[in-house]
Amino acid sequence: RPTAAASLLRLLRYPEGCRGALSAHTDFEAFTLVHQRSPGLEVQRGDGRWVRCIAAPDDSFAVLLAGDAVEFWTNGAVSAARHRVRPAGASPRLSLVLFHAAADDADLAPRAGDDAPPCR
């Protein structure tokens, strides 16, 4: 019987006037759910351009990012979201982030089938 999936909830605070707080990366987990009340999270599109994600001061919006595990499981049909944080503004930036990963003993074999892209 597999153990429970691993999740980590973090409150991240970027100090007032912080610039270039987190460089571009992908998360190794399956999914990352981000809620931000002030802007700063940017996601890289397939064409290489960076897009600033919506900030929700009224708590009505969150961003779901696919991680490296999802890219592996789908043989690249779903790409891990490359993202970075570039705070804007003079006030501190707060975000609530939930990282969700598979259980340590889960079978992480990529999908198979006639329509699946080849393993990378």
N, CA and C atoms as an extended XYZ file, in Angstrom:
360
Properties=species:S:1:pos:R:3:atomname:S:1:resname:S:1:resid:I:1 pbc="F F F"
N         0.852       -1.175        0.000 N   ARG     1
C         0.000        0.000        0.000 CA  ARG     1
C         0.895        1.233        0.000 C   ARG     1
N         0.707        2.152       -0.982 N   PRO     2
C         1.556        3.345       -1.046 CA  PRO     2
C         1.314        4.283        0.137 C   PRO     2
N         2.328        5.045        0.464 N   THR     3
C         2.175        6.055        1.510 CA  THR     3
C         1.442        7.257        0.929 C   THR     3
N         1.050        8.163        1.763 N   ALA     4
C         0.327        9.355        1.322 CA  ALA     4
C         1.226       10.244        0.468 C   ALA     4
N         0.607       10.952       -0.437 N   ALA     5
C         1.346       11.903       -1.266 CA  ALA     5
C         1.930       13.001       -0.377 C   ALA     5
N         3.002       13.571       -0.832 N   ALA     6
C         3.687       14.607       -0.059 CA  ALA     6
C         3.205       15.987       -0.504 C   ALA     6
N         2.778       16.785        0.429 N   SER     7
C         2.378       18.162        0.146 CA  SER     7
C         3.054       19.086        1.142 C   SER     7
N         3.346       20.286        0.689 N   LEU     8
C         3.980       21.287        1.543 CA  LEU     8
C         3.319       22.623        1.261 C   LEU     8
N         2.781       23.245        2.280 N   LEU     9
C         2.158       24.558        2.170 CA  LEU     9
C         3.105       25.581        2.776 C   LEU     9
N         3.420       26.622        1.996 N   ARG    10
C         4.357       27.650        2.484 CA  ARG    10
C         3.783       29.044        2.270 C   ARG    10
N         4.029       29.902        3.210 N   LEU    11
C         3.750       31.318        3.059 CA  LEU    11
C         5.079       31.975        2.741 C   LEU    11
N         5.173       32.556        1.554 N   LEU    12
C         6.423       33.179        1.125 CA  LEU    12
C         6.296       34.691        1.207 C   LEU    12
N         7.310       35.316        1.762 N   ARG    13
C         7.326       36.772        1.899 CA  ARG    13
C         8.579       37.315        1.249 C   ARG    13
N         8.371       38.225        0.308 N   TYR    14
C         9.478       38.919       -0.343 CA  TYR    14
C         9.499       40.332        0.236 C   TYR    14
N        10.616       40.751        0.804 N   PRO    15
C        10.655       42.044        1.494 CA  PRO    15
C        10.374       43.237        0.584 C   PRO    15
N        10.027       44.311        1.213 N   GLU    16
C         9.767       45.564        0.515 CA  GLU    16
C        10.952       45.933       -0.371 C   GLU    16
N        10.656       46.285       -1.632 N   GLY    17
C        11.704       46.707       -2.558 CA  GLY    17
C        12.561       45.580       -3.100 C   GLY    17
N        12.196       44.329       -2.856 N   CYS    18
C        12.969       43.175       -3.328 CA  CYS    18
C        12.906       43.096       -4.851 C   CYS    18
N        14.032       42.836       -5.491 N   ARG    19
C        14.085       42.698       -6.949 CA  ARG    19
C        14.730       41.367       -7.303 C   ARG    19
N        14.201       40.699       -8.332 N   GLY    20
C        14.789       39.443       -8.787 CA  GLY    20
C        14.816       38.385       -7.706 C   GLY    20
N        13.699       38.212       -7.000 N   ALA    21
C        13.669       37.363       -5.812 CA  ALA    21
C        13.880       35.881       -6.095 C   ALA    21
N        13.433       35.390       -7.248 N   LEU    22
C        13.551       33.960       -7.535 CA  LEU    22
C        13.787       33.780       -9.025 C   LEU    22
N        14.914       33.176       -9.395 N   SER    23
C        15.259       33.027      -10.808 CA  SER    23
C        14.402       31.960      -11.478 C   SER    23
N        14.448       31.914      -12.795 N   ALA    24
C        13.633       31.000      -13.587 CA  ALA    24
C        13.949       29.545      -13.244 C   ALA    24
N        12.878       28.737      -13.094 N   HIS    25
C        13.037       27.336      -12.748 CA  HIS    25
C        11.728       26.588      -12.997 C   HIS    25
N        11.783       25.266      -12.908 N   THR    26
C        10.585       24.436      -12.848 CA  THR    26
C        10.592       23.752      -11.489 C   THR    26
N         9.429       23.332      -11.034 N   ASP    27
C         9.334       22.623       -9.751 CA  ASP    27
C         9.360       21.127      -10.013 C   ASP    27
N        10.053       20.370       -9.189 N   PHE    28
C        10.155       18.932       -9.399 CA  PHE    28
C         8.886       18.184       -9.012 C   PHE    28
N         8.044       18.794       -8.204 N   GLU    29
C         6.828       18.140       -7.747 CA  GLU    29
C         5.848       17.963       -8.915 C   GLU    29
N         4.706       17.350       -8.640 N   ALA    30
C         3.680       17.159       -9.665 CA  ALA    30
C         2.982       18.481       -9.983 C   ALA    30
N         2.488       19.155       -8.948 N   PHE    31
C         1.762       20.409       -9.136 CA  PHE    31
C         2.169       21.424       -8.079 C   PHE    31
N         2.086       22.689       -8.469 N   THR    32
C         2.272       23.783       -7.533 CA  THR    32
C         1.086       24.720       -7.699 C   THR    32
N         0.423       25.029       -6.608 N   LEU    33
C        -0.711       25.945       -6.613 CA  LEU    33
C        -0.258       27.228       -5.917 C   LEU    33
N        -0.396       28.358       -6.606 N   VAL    34
C         0.111       29.638       -6.088 CA  VAL    34
C        -1.032       30.640       -5.985 C   VAL    34
N        -1.145       31.247       -4.813 N   HIS    35
C        -2.055       32.383       -4.639 CA  HIS    35
C        -1.197       33.585       -4.278 C   HIS    35
N        -1.397       34.670       -5.011 N   GLN    36
C        -0.642       35.895       -4.720 CA  GLN    36
C        -1.596       37.081       -4.684 C   GLN    36
N        -1.394       37.924       -3.708 N   ARG    37
C        -2.223       39.131       -3.591 CA  ARG    37
C        -1.595       40.316       -4.308 C   ARG    37
N        -0.316       40.241       -4.567 N   SER    38
C         0.346       41.293       -5.329 CA  SER    38
C         1.157       40.636       -6.437 C   SER    38
N         1.361       41.337       -7.554 N   PRO    39
C         2.014       40.725       -8.710 CA  PRO    39
C         3.464       40.359       -8.454 C   PRO    39
N         3.968       39.472       -9.282 N   GLY    40
C         5.361       39.054       -9.198 CA  GLY    40
C         5.623       37.746       -9.907 C   GLY    40
N         4.660       36.811       -9.873 N   LEU    41
C         4.846       35.518      -10.526 CA  LEU    41
C         4.737       35.685      -12.036 C   LEU    41
N         5.730       35.160      -12.748 N   GLU    42
C         5.737       35.179      -14.207 CA  GLU    42
C         5.963       33.758      -14.708 C   GLU    42
N         5.288       33.394      -15.817 N   VAL    43
C         5.408       32.073      -16.422 CA  VAL    43
C         5.912       32.244      -17.847 C   VAL    43
N         6.828       31.363      -18.249 N   GLN    44
C         7.388       31.438      -19.601 CA  GLN    44
C         6.509       30.650      -20.569 C   GLN    44
N         6.116       31.304      -21.651 N   ARG    45
C         5.310       30.657      -22.683 CA  ARG    45
C         6.190       29.783      -23.569 C   ARG    45
N         5.563       28.985      -24.404 N   GLY    46
C         6.283       28.118      -25.325 CA  GLY    46
C         7.174       28.863      -26.301 C   GLY    46
N         6.799       30.110      -26.625 N   ASP    47
C         7.610       30.911      -27.544 CA  ASP    47
C         8.733       31.657      -26.833 C   ASP    47
N         8.892       31.413      -25.524 N   GLY    48
C         9.978       32.032      -24.766 CA  GLY    48
C         9.622       33.332      -24.076 C   GLY    48
N         8.482       33.926      -24.406 N   ARG    49
C         8.077       35.182      -23.759 CA  ARG    49
C         7.590       34.921      -22.350 C   ARG    49
N         7.804       35.903      -21.458 N   TRP    50
C         7.355       35.811      -20.068 CA  TRP    50
C         6.023       36.532      -19.926 C   TRP    50
N         5.101       35.914      -19.181 N   VAL    51
C         3.770       36.477      -18.939 CA  VAL    51
C         3.583       36.633      -17.438 C   VAL    51
N         3.163       37.821      -17.016 N   ARG    52
C         2.886       38.063      -15.598 CA  ARG    52
C         1.531       37.480      -15.233 C   ARG    52
N         1.479       36.710      -14.162 N   CYS    53
C         0.233       36.087      -13.715 CA  CYS    53
C        -0.619       37.080      -12.935 C   CYS    53
N        -1.899       36.832      -12.939 N   ILE    54
C        -2.858       37.693      -12.248 CA  ILE    54
C        -2.652       37.605      -10.738 C   ILE    54
N        -2.713       38.751      -10.098 N   ALA    55
C        -2.700       38.810       -8.635 CA  ALA    55
C        -4.135       39.063       -8.180 C   ALA    55
N        -4.533       38.478       -7.055 N   ALA    56
C        -5.924       38.557       -6.605 CA  ALA    56
C        -6.021       39.127       -5.200 C   ALA    56
N        -6.134       40.442       -5.075 N   PRO    57
C        -6.266       41.018       -3.740 CA  PRO    57
C        -7.540       40.580       -3.027 C   PRO    57
N        -8.521       40.077       -3.786 N   ASP    58
C        -9.772       39.632       -3.161 CA  ASP    58
C        -9.809       38.108       -2.966 C   ASP    58
N        -8.665       37.436       -3.103 N   ASP    59
C        -8.543       35.986       -2.893 CA  ASP    59
C        -9.345       35.151       -3.883 C   ASP    59
N        -9.632       35.677       -5.081 N   SER    60
C       -10.494       34.969       -6.024 CA  SER    60
C        -9.736       34.193       -7.098 C   SER    60
N        -8.431       34.162       -7.052 N   PHE    61
C        -7.682       33.593       -8.161 CA  PHE    61
C        -6.430       32.880       -7.657 C   PHE    61
N        -6.094       31.771       -8.289 N   ALA    62
C        -4.855       31.045       -7.997 CA  ALA    62
C        -4.287       30.525       -9.305 C   ALA    62
N        -3.013       30.216       -9.320 N   VAL    63
C        -2.327       29.712      -10.509 CA  VAL    63
C        -1.889       28.276      -10.229 C   VAL    63
N        -2.192       27.367      -11.154 N   LEU    64
C        -1.775       25.970      -11.043 CA  LEU    64
C        -0.652       25.727      -12.046 C   LEU    64
N         0.513       25.303      -11.537 N   LEU    65
C         1.670       25.036      -12.382 CA  LEU    65
C         1.944       23.538      -12.423 C   LEU    65
N         2.114       22.991      -13.612 N   ALA    66
C         2.533       21.593      -13.752 CA  ALA    66
C         4.019       21.517      -13.452 C   ALA    66
N         4.428       20.452      -12.776 N   GLY    67
C         5.824       20.276      -12.415 CA  GLY    67
C         6.519       19.219      -13.263 C   GLY    67
N         7.789       18.971      -12.928 N   ASP    68
C         8.599       18.009      -13.671 CA  ASP    68
C         7.985       16.612      -13.663 C   ASP    68
N         7.352       16.215      -12.558 N   ALA    69
C         6.756       14.880      -12.477 CA  ALA    69
C         5.649       14.715      -13.514 C   ALA    69
N         4.825       15.738      -13.718 N   VAL    70
C         3.752       15.667      -14.712 CA  VAL    70
C         4.349       15.580      -16.118 C   VAL    70
N         5.397       16.345      -16.376 N   GLU    71
C         6.051       16.269      -17.688 CA  GLU    71
C         6.571       14.848      -17.936 C   GLU    71
N         7.153       14.233      -16.924 N   PHE    72
C         7.654       12.870      -17.043 CA  PHE    72
C         6.516       11.878      -17.268 C   PHE    72
N         5.467       11.969      -16.432 N   TRP    73
C         4.341       11.029      -16.537 CA  TRP    73
C         3.665       11.082      -17.897 C   TRP    73
N         3.653       12.261      -18.539 N   THR    74
C         2.960       12.427      -19.820 CA  THR    74
C         3.913       12.342      -21.008 C   THR    74
N         5.155       11.948      -20.777 N   ASN    75
C         6.161       11.891      -21.847 CA  ASN    75
C         6.274       13.211      -22.593 C   ASN    75
N         6.112       14.303      -21.887 N   GLY    76
C         6.272       15.620      -22.486 CA  GLY    76
C         5.022       16.195      -23.115 C   GLY    76
N         3.894       15.465      -23.079 N   ALA    77
C         2.642       16.010      -23.621 CA  ALA    77
C         2.217       17.249      -22.823 C   ALA    77
N         2.541       17.265      -21.534 N   VAL    78
C         2.339       18.443      -20.680 CA  VAL    78
C         3.720       18.860      -20.194 C   VAL    78
N         4.081       20.084      -20.468 N   SER    79
C         5.404       20.582      -20.069 CA  SER    79
C         5.372       21.157      -18.665 C   SER    79
N         6.471       20.980      -17.957 N   ALA    80
C         6.612       21.637      -16.648 CA  ALA    80
C         6.653       23.143      -16.882 C   ALA    80
N         5.964       23.871      -16.027 N   ALA    81
C         5.868       25.330      -16.180 CA  ALA    81
C         7.136       26.008      -15.661 C   ALA    81
N         7.888       26.621      -16.575 N   ARG    82
C         9.065       27.396      -16.178 CA  ARG    82
C         8.552       28.741      -15.685 C   ARG    82
N         8.963       29.122      -14.490 N   HIS    83
C         8.447       30.347      -13.883 CA  HIS    83
C         9.519       31.024      -13.038 C   HIS    83
N         9.225       32.263      -12.678 N   ARG    84
C        10.132       33.058      -11.844 CA  ARG    84
C         9.285       34.061      -11.061 C   ARG    84
N         9.918       34.678      -10.073 N   VAL    85
C         9.238       35.724       -9.296 CA  VAL    85
C        10.039       37.005       -9.434 C   VAL    85
N         9.348       38.048       -9.870 N   ARG    86
C         9.940       39.378       -9.999 CA  ARG    86
C         8.964       40.369       -9.386 C   ARG    86
N         9.095       40.582       -8.078 N   PRO    87
C         8.153       41.475       -7.390 CA  PRO    87
C         8.137       42.874       -8.002 C   PRO    87
N         6.954       43.449       -8.007 N   ALA    88
C         6.782       44.815       -8.498 CA  ALA    88
C         6.125       45.628       -7.400 C   ALA    88
N         6.655       46.792       -7.140 N   GLY    89
C         6.045       47.646       -6.134 CA  GLY    89
C         6.904       47.768       -4.895 C   GLY    89
N         6.531       48.728       -4.082 N   ALA    90
C         7.317       49.042       -2.894 CA  ALA    90
C         6.909       48.238       -1.668 C   ALA    90
N         5.710       47.648       -1.680 N   SER    91
C         5.257       46.926       -0.496 CA  SER    91
C         5.749       45.478       -0.518 C   SER    91
N         5.812       44.825        0.641 N   PRO    92
C         6.223       43.419        0.677 CA  PRO    92
C         5.253       42.552       -0.140 C   PRO    92
N         5.760       41.483       -0.730 N   ARG    93
C         4.936       40.564       -1.520 CA  ARG    93
C         4.728       39.278       -0.727 C   ARG    93
N         3.473       38.894       -0.565 N   LEU    94
C         3.142       37.643        0.109 CA  LEU    94
C         2.495       36.701       -0.898 C   LEU    94
N         2.850       35.441       -0.834 N   SER    95
C         2.170       34.436       -1.644 CA  SER    95
C         2.021       33.167       -0.816 C   SER    95
N         0.943       32.461       -1.074 N   LEU    96
C         0.672       31.188       -0.426 CA  LEU    96
C         0.862       30.118       -1.495 C   LEU    96
N         1.757       29.165       -1.235 N   VAL    97
C         2.146       28.185       -2.249 CA  VAL    97
C         1.961       26.774       -1.695 C   VAL    97
N         1.252       25.938       -2.458 N   LEU    98
C         1.080       24.534       -2.109 CA  LEU    98
C         1.840       23.697       -3.138 C   LEU    98
N         2.858       22.986       -2.674 N   PHE    99
C         3.615       22.061       -3.518 CA  PHE    99
C         3.032       20.671       -3.282 C   PHE    99
N         2.686       19.963       -4.355 N   HIS   100
C         2.113       18.620       -4.209 CA  HIS   100
C         2.927       17.629       -5.032 C   HIS   100
N         3.430       16.603       -4.381 N   ALA   101
C         4.250       15.579       -5.025 CA  ALA   101
C         3.632       14.205       -4.809 C   ALA   101
N         4.059       13.258       -5.627 N   ALA   102
C         3.617       11.877       -5.455 CA  ALA   102
C         4.240       11.309       -4.190 C   ALA   102
N         3.651       10.244       -3.705 N   ALA   103
C         4.223        9.547       -2.552 CA  ALA   103
C         5.609        9.023       -2.915 C   ALA   103
N         6.481        8.948       -1.927 N   ASP   104
C         7.849        8.491       -2.163 CA  ASP   104
C         7.913        7.117       -2.810 C   ASP   104
N         6.949        6.253       -2.519 N   ASP   105
C         6.983        4.896       -3.064 CA  ASP   105
C         6.026        4.693       -4.241 C   ASP   105
N         5.548        5.773       -4.848 N   ALA   106
C         4.641        5.668       -5.992 CA  ALA   106
C         5.400        5.232       -7.244 C   ALA   106
N         4.726        4.495       -8.128 N   ASP   107
C         5.303        4.084       -9.400 CA  ASP   107
C         5.214        5.274      -10.353 C   ASP   107
N         6.338        5.785      -10.757 N   LEU   108
C         6.365        6.978      -11.593 CA  LEU   108
C         6.670        6.655      -13.054 C   LEU   108
N         6.125        5.567      -13.556 N   ALA   109
C         6.341        5.202      -14.949 CA  ALA   109
C         5.587        6.163      -15.862 C   ALA   109
N         6.212        6.577      -16.976 N   PRO   110
C         5.497        7.444      -17.918 CA  PRO   110
C         4.369        6.681      -18.595 C   PRO   110
N         3.412        7.422      -19.116 N   ARG   111
C         2.257        6.790      -19.755 CA  ARG   111
C         2.695        6.015      -20.991 C   ARG   111
N         1.930        5.028      -21.364 N   ALA   112
C         2.222        4.218      -22.536 CA  ALA   112
C         0.974        4.170      -23.407 C   ALA   112
N         1.147        3.810      -24.650 N   GLY   113
C         0.015        3.691      -25.564 CA  GLY   113
C         0.408        4.136      -26.948 C   GLY   113
N        -0.429        3.788      -27.918 N   ASP   114
C        -0.142        4.108      -29.312 CA  ASP   114
C        -0.080        5.606      -29.577 C   ASP   114
N        -0.865        6.379      -28.845 N   ASP   115
C        -0.907        7.816      -29.087 CA  ASP   115
C         0.067        8.598      -28.216 C   ASP   115
N         0.807        7.915      -27.383 N   ALA   116
C         1.748        8.596      -26.486 CA  ALA   116
C         3.015        8.970      -27.245 C   ALA   116
N         3.549       10.162      -27.003 N   PRO   117
C         4.824       10.514      -27.629 CA  PRO   117
C         5.922        9.611      -27.080 C   PRO   117
N         7.014        9.451      -27.805 N   PRO   118
C         8.094        8.574      -27.308 CA  PRO   118
C         8.713        9.132      -26.038 C   PRO   118
N         9.221        8.229      -25.196 N   CYS   119
C         9.901        8.652      -23.964 CA  CYS   119
C        11.099        9.518      -24.316 C   CYS   119
N        11.328       10.532      -23.487 N   ARG   120
C        12.487       11.412      -23.711 CA  ARG   120
C        13.526       11.127      -22.675 C   ARG   120
